[in-house]
Amino acid sequence: MQNERENLSERLLNSAASIVRLSSLLSKTVAGRHIAGQILRSSTSCGANYEEACGAESRADFIHKMQIVLKELRETLYWLKLSAKCFPNLTEHLRADLKEADELIRIFSKSVITAKNSNR
């Protein structure tokens, strides 16, 4: 279990770092600055909220924080998709970020479902 948590923490950290690097490529226009700001906020909050979930005080608190992680991952995926449409020259850079965001959404969706079902 601990190894799994460390792996997810590392994946979220790596994903955020990649998006931080992406934001520097985006922020050369007004639209790019807007998208960069939005994607920076959502992507960097995922890992922070996951760390909070790992230290949750109750199962309900854990579920709530995991749902926040999932919400922020979905928002990040939206901004990545918009970036791909608006900045086709960055498609190659975005490909890995899009794939990772999708995989993380699937993992956290299952985790939230499992946590909710274990309450019953």
Secondary structure as GFF3:
##gff-version 3
##sequence-region A 1 120
A	DSSP	alpha_helix	2	26	.	.	.	ID=ss1
A	DSSP	alpha_helix	30	54	.	.	.	ID=ss2
A	DSSP	alpha_helix	59	86	.	.	.	ID=ss3
A	DSSP	three_ten_helix	88	90	.	.	.	ID=ss4
A	DSSP	alpha_helix	91	117	.	.	.	ID=ss5
###
